[in-house]
Structure formats: structure tokens, C-alpha cells
């Protein structure tokens, strides 16, 4: 029997991201309007952490800046990540951004009759000031976004609990406490700092300044 998700309640309270996917509409999956929640990013990544939350919020901020008056067009955005895919958490960040925008690497959808191409819209190791760059493929407008999750510090008790938890020395109660404290930091990031420019920053890229 299928089991439901037992995510923390704040997952459902986090900002949601609405997009329009022309391919989904073309293939009859409703009208193409799709709404993503933070839980969708967690399902993709398999875990909830400040990196996943930051990637979600960076993508949300970029889409709001590029589409101030209309739904973002999923599948019509190029996403570039500053760090190489195998460095640090770049791969996780790129995957979350790809989920929300439809941008994919060389294994992505090749399109239908030259339309709806998703392949080669996601690139890593691209020099830039920000962490991520989003570019509309229809008009070339581009923004760079960065996250400073360090501004949202965790509970000091996590420093003591983490080594015990990862080495298997922690009691079940300590493991549960560590998880709760970990998710509390994620909750604060998503609910209290989603629109904080000191945590999630957006910079518009001047036309002609994007290379690669």
C-alpha cells in the first residue's frame, strides 16, 4: 500500500512557485500551469537542507525578477551554475533549479519539431559573479542570484550533536534532536528569509555582458 509523506508542517508553509510549461500544455497535461512547493525539491534531492532550500529560493527570486508580470515559462530558460557539477553542492543546486525551470543538460529532452527543447539549457562551471545565472531564451534577459545561508545560523547544539550522529554514537533521542534542530534552520530560511536581500540576492545582468 502506498504511504504518504510525513514532512514537517513548514514544508507546506514555504513560498510556492507557479510556472507555465508550454510542453505540458501541448501534450495535454492540463493547461500547462504547474505549481511547485518546497516538498517537490526535497523529493528530488532526497533530503532537506539549507542548500536545497537556498537553491529553491534562488530560483524563485530569479523567476520573479525575469517575469514580473506573468507566469515564468518553464523550458524557456537557460540556467548556468558558477561551480563545476562535481564540486561541493553545485550538482544539488543545479538539479533543483532544473526541476523548477525545465533546464536540462545533455541528457535532456531534445524537443519536437525543433520546439520545446530542454537539452543543453543547464551548464556548470560558468564564470560569473553570482552563484547562478538565469537567462530567458525568448528575449535574452538575464539575472544572477546568490544565497548567503550563513546569515541564518543554526542552533549551537548542532555542533556537538553532528559528530555523534554521523559516527553512530548518538542515542536515538540525540539523533531526533539533531534532525529537529537541522530542520529548524531550514524553516527559518524558507519562512523568515525568503525575501531577505541579505540572504537571497538578485542582480540583473546587462545585455551583452553574458558570455558562454
GICORFEN-V713369 format. One record per residue. RES is the residue in one small letter. PHI is phi as a letter, one per 30 degrees, with the letter a starting at -180 (* if undefined). PSI is psi in whole degrees, 0 to 359 (NA if undefined). D_CENTER is the distance of its C-alpha to the mean C-alpha in whole Angstrom. Layout:
RES PHI PSI D_CENTER
RES PHI PSI D_CENTER
This chain:
x * 137 31
x d 136 27
x c 146 26
x d 171 23
x d 144 20
x c 56 21
x d 156 18
x e 146 19
x e 329 19
x d 342 17
x e 318 14
x d 347 16
x c 347 16
x d 155 13
x e 144 12
x c 159 12
x b 117 10
x c 135 13
x b 167 14
x c 126 17
x c 106 17
x d 327 21
x d 317 21
x e 317 20
x d 318 23
x d 322 25
x c 10 25
x i 14 26
x d 67 23
x i 209 24
x c 4 24
x i 356 20
x d 123 19
x b 135 15
x c 124 14
x c 145 11
x c 171 11
x e 327 9
x e 329 11
x d 320 10
x d 323 7
x d 318 10
x d 321 12
x d 311 10
x d 332 10
x i 4 13
x a 166 13
x c 125 11
x a 171 11
x e 329 11
x d 312 8
x d 316 6
x d 319 7
x d 318 6
x d 319 3
x d 313 3
x d 324 6
x d 317 6
x d 318 5
x e 315 8
x d 319 10
x d 316 10
x d 321 11
x d 323 13
x d 324 15
x d 335 16
x b 70 17
x d 337 19
x b 5 21
x a 167 20
x d 137 17
x e 147 15
x c 100 16
x d 134 14
x j 357 15
x b 37 16
x b 137 14
x c 132 14
x c 127 11
x b 137 13
x c 134 12
x d 318 14
x c 153 15
x d 152 16
x d 331 15
x c 15 17
x c 126 17
x h 231 15
x c 18 12
x e 320 11
x d 319 11
x d 314 8
x d 315 6
x d 321 7
x d 318 7
x d 316 4
x d 322 4
x d 321 8
x e 313 8
x d 333 7
x c 343 9
x i 354 12
x d 135 12
x b 162 14
x d 208 16
x d 343 19
x c 7 19
x d 174 18
x d 133 20
x d 356 23
x j 176 24
x b 114 27
x h 33 30
x i 0 27
x c 160 25
x i 27 21
x d 129 21
x c 342 17
x d 144 18
x i 29 18
x c 354 15
x c 121 13
x b 145 15
x c 161 15
x i 37 17
x c 120 18
x d 131 19
x a 169 18
x d 316 18
x d 183 15
x d 325 12
x b 147 10
x b 130 12
x c 131 12
x b 128 15
x d 131 17
x d 346 19
x d 325 22
x b 359 23
x i 2 21
x d 141 20
x b 145 17
x b 153 15
x c 140 14
x b 152 11
x b 155 11
x b 138 11
x b 73 14
x d 343 13
x d 339 17
x d 340 18
x c 88 17
x d 157 20
x c 171 20
x d 133 24
x e 334 26
x d 339 27
x d 329 24
x d 328 26
x d 325 29
x d 326 27
x e 306 25
x d 327 27
x d 322 30
x d 315 27
x d 337 26
x c 359 29
x i 11 30
x d 346 33
x d 150 31
x d 162 33
x e 324 31
x d 322 31
x d 321 29
x d 316 27
x d 321 26
x d 318 26
x e 314 24
x d 320 21
x d 318 22
x d 322 22
x d 312 18
x d 335 17
x d 322 19
x d 318 17
x d 318 13
x e 313 15
x d 320 16
x d 314 13
x d 321 12
x c 332 15
x c 343 17
x b 15 15
x e 327 12
x c 21 15
x d 112 16
x d 343 17
x d 343 18
x c 314 14
x c 108 12
x c 145 14
x b 131 14
x b 127 17
x d 138 19
x c 127 20
x d 145 23
x e 134 25
x i 354 26
x c 351 24
x d 130 21
x b 158 23
x j NA 22
